[in-house]
């Protein structure tokens, strides 16, 4: 399973998502979008439909944020 998580600094939900992945023994790659320009460019890829962090992708499919990760892991 390939897990990619986009995060930013001082984001409680980002920290919780990374902790949940770690607790579930899932390795992940983190991309820090704390820089405003990087984050805005990321949002533009999704036509501004995304406005929150973290954003989590599993096997190249966007599942969403922290709550979506919880739901995903519960359904495994």
Secondary structure, DSSP 8 states (H G I E B T S, - for coil): --EEEEE-TT-HHHHHHHHHHHHTT---EEEE--SHHHHHHHHHHTTT---SS-EEEETTEEEESHHHHHHHHHT-
